[in-house]
Amino acid sequence: MLCYYIAGMIDAAALPHPLSPKVTLLRPHAESAPALPYLPGVVVTSCDRAPGLALAARDTAIGIWWRDPPPVVALLDQAADAALPDGRLTVGADPATIAAAAEDLVGTGSLALPTAQALIADLTQVLTRFAAVSRARHLAIRLEVVSGPACRRFHQDHVRARLLCSYRGPGTELAPETVDRDSGSAALCLGTGHVAVLRGHRHPLGAGRVLHRSPQGVTGRRLLLAADADPD
């Protein structure tokens, strides 16, 4: 069974007494799981089931699958920049359509066959799980090559739910809403292959009190997967 980390922010407005914002990070039951970073004010709990990423609890604003890097990450590190795929599609959220979309997106590049097959398989797995836990009918999917920080400012998205996963290069940076949005430091930096699902402003429970931005100070090109549940 796959294990997931869930990161969230307690909604102080829903509690009887004001509380300082806190991040809740759920880690899997696994002896081989890496040690968690020290984050002041963070409460660590655990879960081992994918439905936690549905973000249905008010105190869960971000879900993170803190997995070991899948094999495709090492293969993509060896790929030439010019071979990386770059495309976007809006498709139905059923498994067969998602699998076909993954193949089409990877086909926009010129990766070696083993790398392409590994990427298609991982994209299909990640996107199918996202569609299930978000109960999406459609997905807007971007598999894009990014040079430099696409988003320098901490922010939240005007979507219902968004998935982010960096297949090459570092992942998304997270911070509580109290951070300086223009020049603050990240509280948690996701690694390559980590999968984050974030609530946006269009979610029935709101976006929560966690902000995110692109990794800063990155050299070289990243390969980023972003998917939105039921886009406008």
Secondary structure as UniProt FT lines:
FT   STRAND          5..9
FT   HELIX           12..14
FT   STRAND          23..27
FT   TURN            31..32
FT   TURN            40..41
FT   STRAND          43..46
FT   HELIX           50..54
FT   TURN            58..59
FT   STRAND          62..65
FT   HELIX           71..77
FT   HELIX           81..83
FT   STRAND          87..92
FT   HELIX           95..106
FT   TURN            107..108
FT   HELIX           113..134
FT   STRAND          138..147
FT   STRAND          161..168
FT   STRAND          173..176
FT   TURN            177..178
FT   TURN            181..183
FT   STRAND          188..189
FT   TURN            192..193
FT   STRAND          195..199
FT   TURN            201..202
FT   TURN            204..205
FT   STRAND          210..213
FT   STRAND          221..229
//
